Amino acid sequence: MKTLMIIAMGLMISGCSSQQRPELGSSVQAMIEQQTYNPAATQQNASRDGNSLDGEIGVNVLRKYREAVSKPQEVKNEIQVNIGS
């Protein structure tokens, strides 16, 4: 009876050791693949130049940016924090 129990326990333990362990980072890779809407987007849009900007529009954008940065808005609602007494 003990021999049969030992053989059964040995078979159960050896069954657990045959499982393959996933590689490190495979869960992160699977998550990235699941979150990617269109994996072939880079190949499909390779001919598009998303960094081009018309000269006249670029000048206007830069001018508006420089005007906004040179005139900072004043703070209207001042917050006071009292610590202690």
C-alpha positions in Angstrom: 0.0 0.0 0.0 2.8 2.4 0.9 4.6 1.6 -2.4 1.5 2.4 -4.4 1.2 5.8 -2.5 4.8 6.6 -3.2 4.4 5.8 -6.9 1.3 8.0 -7.1 2.9 10.9 -5.3 6.0 10.6 -7.6 3.7 10.7 -10.7 1.9 13.8 -9.4 5.1 15.6 -8.5 6.7 14.8 -11.9 3.5 16.1 -13.7 4.0 19.6 -12.2 7.6 19.8 -13.3 6.8 19.3 -17.0 5.0 22.6 -17.3 6.7 25.2 -19.4 7.5 28.5 -17.7 6.8 31.7 -19.7 9.7 33.9 -20.6 10.3 37.0 -18.7 8.4 40.0 -20.1 5.9 37.9 -22.1 3.0 39.3 -20.1 4.1 42.9 -20.9 4.6 42.0 -24.6 1.1 40.4 -24.6 -0.4 43.6 -23.1 1.3 45.8 -25.7 0.0 43.6 -28.5 -3.5 43.7 -27.1 -3.4 47.5 -26.8 -2.1 48.1 -30.4 -5.1 49.0 -32.6 -3.3 48.7 -35.9 0.1 46.9 -35.8 0.8 47.7 -39.5 0.2 51.5 -39.1 3.8 52.4 -39.5 4.1 50.5 -42.8 0.8 51.9 -44.1 1.6 55.5 -43.3 5.3 55.5 -44.1 4.8 57.7 -47.2 3.0 60.4 -45.3 5.1 63.2 -44.0 3.5 64.3 -40.7 6.3 66.8 -39.9 5.7 69.2 -42.8 4.4 72.7 -42.1 3.4 75.4 -44.5 5.8 78.4 -44.2 3.1 81.0 -43.8 1.3 79.0 -41.1 4.5 78.3 -39.3 5.4 82.0 -39.1 1.9 82.8 -37.7 2.1 80.0 -35.1 5.6 81.2 -34.0 4.5 84.8 -33.8 1.4 84.0 -31.7 3.5 81.8 -29.4 6.1 84.5 -28.9 3.4 87.1 -28.1 1.7 84.8 -25.6 5.0 83.9 -23.8 6.2 87.5 -23.6 3.0 88.7 -21.8 2.3 86.4 -18.9 -1.1 86.6 -17.2 -1.3 87.9 -13.7 -2.6 85.7 -10.9 -6.1 86.8 -10.0 -6.9 84.5 -7.1 -4.1 84.4 -4.6 -3.9 81.4 -2.4 -2.6 81.8 1.2 -1.6 78.8 3.3 -1.0 79.4 7.0 0.9 76.7 8.9 0.9 76.8 12.6 -0.8 79.6 14.5 
